[in-house]
Amino acid sequence: MLPRPKDCKYPSQRFGFAVQEIMTFPLRKAVSEPQLKGIVTKLYSRQGFHLQLQADGTIDGTKEEDNGYTVFNLIPVGLRVVAIQGVQTKLYLAMNSDGYLYTSEHFTPECKFKESVFENYYVTYSSMIYRQQQSGRGWYLGLNKEGEIMKGNHVKKNKPAAHFLPKPLKVAMYREPSLHDLTEFSRSGSGTPTKSRSASALLNGGKAVSQNEST
């Protein structure tokens, strides 16, 4: 025989409290745990270099295979949108409104890159917030034939400079990066200082910008 409702009053209250405690505690704990599934990877340029982010914030390419500065966290921050973070330095790659690449300690809108698969499984990374105003052409992460970082508005998506081949090392779980507004930081303060003395080089991955850059 099933117990009458009045006989179940106290047990049901106790059970209700128990359920509430069991359900709320894991939810509070889960907030602090990684929720985003990304990859730890190297990015091999079609120009023959591994992209690297050095300790001083310099962004360029290297042919060295065993180089810790060529390992990146690719963190999904939207639909086909990633943050590119150096594993060794914990710095983010970013592109400013002039097309210059720089590194940032903080995750800002300039650190968001659209990830697109090109032909032959190569991938391109373009700024999510900046592009050519008239044509709408994207601004891309790219290396020239010397392994130097290029201005994003000088890189065309159908050229080898823009093509990277991810070489995944492992799958990893990440916490969602805290998004900082660009107005929180000055332009000079948002990039990590490099050994270069020129302002243009500071904002172009530590490499001087050539007016005649080609893809």
C-alpha positions as CSV (number, residue, x, y, z in Angstrom):
1,M,0.0,0.0,0.0
2,L,1.3,3.5,-0.9
3,P,1.7,5.8,2.1
4,R,-0.7,8.7,2.4
5,P,0.5,12.2,1.5
6,K,0.4,13.3,5.1
7,D,2.7,10.4,6.0
8,C,5.2,11.5,3.4
9,K,5.4,15.1,4.3
10,Y,8.5,15.0,6.4
11,P,10.4,12.5,4.3
12,S,9.7,14.4,1.1
13,Q,10.9,17.6,2.7
14,R,14.1,15.9,3.7
15,F,14.5,14.4,0.2
16,G,13.8,17.8,-1.3
17,F,16.6,19.4,0.7
18,A,18.9,16.6,-0.2
19,V,18.2,17.0,-3.9
20,Q,18.7,20.7,-3.7
21,E,22.1,20.3,-2.0
22,I,23.2,17.7,-4.4
23,M,22.2,19.8,-7.5
24,T,23.5,23.2,-6.4
25,F,26.9,22.2,-5.2
26,P,28.1,20.6,-8.5
27,L,26.7,23.6,-10.4
28,R,28.8,26.0,-8.3
29,K,31.8,23.9,-8.8
30,A,31.4,23.5,-12.6
31,V,31.6,27.2,-13.1
32,S,35.3,27.3,-12.4
33,E,36.1,24.2,-14.5
34,P,37.2,24.4,-18.2
35,Q,34.3,24.3,-20.6
36,L,35.8,25.0,-24.0
37,K,37.4,22.2,-26.1
38,G,40.3,23.4,-28.1
39,I,43.7,22.1,-29.2
40,V,47.4,22.5,-28.5
41,T,49.0,22.8,-31.8
42,K,51.8,24.1,-34.1
43,L,50.9,26.3,-37.0
44,Y,53.0,25.5,-40.1
45,S,53.1,28.2,-42.8
46,R,52.9,27.3,-46.4
47,Q,56.0,29.5,-46.7
48,G,58.0,26.8,-44.9
49,F,58.1,28.1,-41.4
50,H,56.5,27.4,-38.0
51,L,54.7,30.4,-36.6
52,Q,56.4,31.3,-33.3
53,L,55.7,33.8,-30.5
54,Q,58.9,34.5,-28.6
55,A,59.5,35.5,-25.0
56,D,59.9,39.2,-25.8
57,G,56.6,39.2,-27.8
58,T,58.2,38.9,-31.2
59,I,56.0,37.1,-33.7
60,D,57.7,35.5,-36.7
61,G,58.5,32.2,-38.4
62,T,61.2,29.6,-37.6
63,K,62.3,26.4,-39.3
64,E,63.3,24.9,-35.9
65,E,61.2,21.7,-35.2
66,D,61.8,21.5,-31.5
67,N,60.9,25.0,-30.4
68,G,58.6,25.6,-27.5
69,Y,57.7,29.0,-28.8
70,T,56.0,27.4,-31.8
71,V,53.3,25.7,-29.7
72,F,49.9,27.5,-29.4
73,N,46.6,27.1,-27.6
74,L,43.8,27.4,-30.1
75,I,40.9,28.4,-27.9
76,P,37.3,28.4,-29.4
77,V,35.6,31.7,-28.5
78,G,32.8,31.6,-31.0
79,L,31.5,29.8,-34.1
80,R,34.7,29.2,-36.1
81,V,36.4,31.9,-34.1
82,V,39.5,31.3,-32.1
83,A,42.0,32.9,-29.8
84,I,45.6,32.1,-30.5
85,Q,47.7,32.0,-27.4
86,G,51.4,31.1,-27.0
87,V,51.8,28.2,-24.6
88,Q,55.1,29.4,-23.3
89,T,54.4,33.1,-23.0
90,K,50.6,33.0,-22.3
91,L,50.4,36.0,-24.7
92,Y,47.6,36.4,-27.2
93,L,48.0,37.2,-30.9
94,A,46.1,40.3,-31.8
95,M,45.6,42.6,-34.9
96,N,44.9,46.3,-34.5
97,S,42.9,48.7,-36.7
98,D,45.9,49.5,-38.9
99,G,46.5,45.8,-39.7
100,Y,49.6,45.4,-37.4
101,L,50.0,42.2,-35.5
102,Y,51.0,42.5,-31.8
103,T,50.8,40.4,-28.6
104,S,48.6,41.1,-25.7
105,E,48.5,39.9,-22.1
106,H,44.8,40.4,-22.1
107,F,42.1,38.9,-24.3
108,T,40.4,41.7,-26.2
109,P,38.2,41.9,-29.4
110,E,41.4,42.4,-31.4
111,C,42.5,38.9,-30.3
112,K,39.6,37.2,-32.1
113,F,40.4,35.5,-35.4
114,K,38.0,33.8,-37.8
115,E,39.3,30.3,-38.7
116,S,38.5,29.3,-42.3
117,V,39.5,26.1,-44.1
118,F,41.1,26.8,-47.5
119,E,41.8,24.3,-50.2
120,N,44.3,21.5,-49.5
121,Y,43.3,21.6,-45.8
122,Y,45.2,24.8,-45.2
123,V,43.6,27.2,-42.7
124,T,43.5,31.0,-42.8
125,Y,43.1,33.3,-39.7
126,S,41.5,36.7,-40.3
127,S,40.6,39.5,-37.9
128,M,37.0,39.3,-36.7
129,I,36.6,43.1,-36.4
130,Y,38.8,44.7,-39.1
131,R,38.7,44.4,-42.9
132,Q,39.0,46.6,-46.0
133,Q,36.2,49.1,-45.7
134,Q,35.3,49.4,-49.4
135,S,35.8,45.9,-50.7
136,G,35.1,44.0,-47.4
137,R,38.3,41.9,-48.0
138,G,39.5,40.3,-44.8
139,W,42.8,41.1,-43.0
140,Y,44.8,37.9,-42.5
141,L,47.6,36.5,-40.3
142,G,50.5,35.9,-42.6
143,L,54.2,35.2,-43.0
144,N,56.3,36.4,-46.0
145,K,59.0,34.3,-47.8
146,E,61.6,35.3,-45.2
147,G,59.4,34.2,-42.3
148,E,58.6,37.7,-41.2
149,I,55.1,38.7,-40.0
150,M,53.1,40.8,-42.4
151,K,50.5,43.5,-42.0
152,G,47.1,41.9,-42.1
153,N,45.8,44.2,-44.9
154,H,48.8,43.2,-47.1
155,V,47.9,39.5,-46.9
156,K,45.6,37.9,-49.5
157,K,43.7,34.8,-48.5
158,N,44.6,32.9,-51.8
159,K,48.3,33.4,-51.4
160,P,50.7,31.1,-49.5
161,A,51.5,33.8,-47.0
162,A,48.0,33.4,-45.4
163,H,48.0,29.6,-45.4
164,F,48.7,27.6,-42.2
165,L,48.5,23.9,-41.6
166,P,47.7,23.1,-37.9
167,K,49.7,20.3,-36.5
168,P,47.7,19.3,-33.4
169,L,49.6,17.9,-30.4
170,K,46.7,17.2,-28.1
171,V,43.1,18.1,-27.3
172,A,42.7,20.4,-24.3
173,M,39.9,22.0,-22.3
174,Y,40.0,25.7,-21.6
175,R,38.2,28.2,-19.5
176,E,36.6,31.0,-21.5
177,P,39.0,34.0,-21.5
178,S,37.8,37.1,-19.8
179,L,37.1,39.7,-22.5
180,H,38.6,43.1,-21.9
181,D,37.5,46.2,-23.6
182,L,40.1,47.9,-25.8
183,T,39.5,51.2,-24.0
184,E,41.0,49.7,-20.8
185,F,44.5,49.8,-22.3
186,S,46.4,52.4,-24.2
187,R,47.6,51.3,-27.7
188,S,51.2,51.2,-26.6
189,G,50.3,49.2,-23.5
190,S,48.3,46.6,-25.3
191,G,51.2,45.1,-27.0
192,T,54.1,43.3,-25.3
193,P,57.4,45.3,-25.7
194,T,59.9,43.8,-28.1
195,K,63.6,44.4,-28.8
196,S,62.6,46.6,-31.7
197,R,63.0,50.4,-31.3
198,S,60.4,51.5,-33.9
199,A,56.7,51.9,-33.1
200,S,55.7,50.2,-36.4
201,A,57.9,47.2,-35.6
202,L,56.5,47.0,-32.1
203,L,53.0,46.6,-33.6
204,N,54.1,44.3,-36.3
205,G,55.3,41.4,-34.2
206,G,58.7,43.0,-33.6
207,K,59.6,43.1,-37.3
208,A,60.1,46.3,-39.3
209,V,57.4,46.9,-41.9
210,S,58.4,47.2,-45.5
211,Q,56.3,49.5,-47.7
212,N,56.7,47.1,-50.5
213,E,55.7,43.9,-48.7
214,S,54.5,41.2,-51.0
215,T,52.5,38.1,-50.4
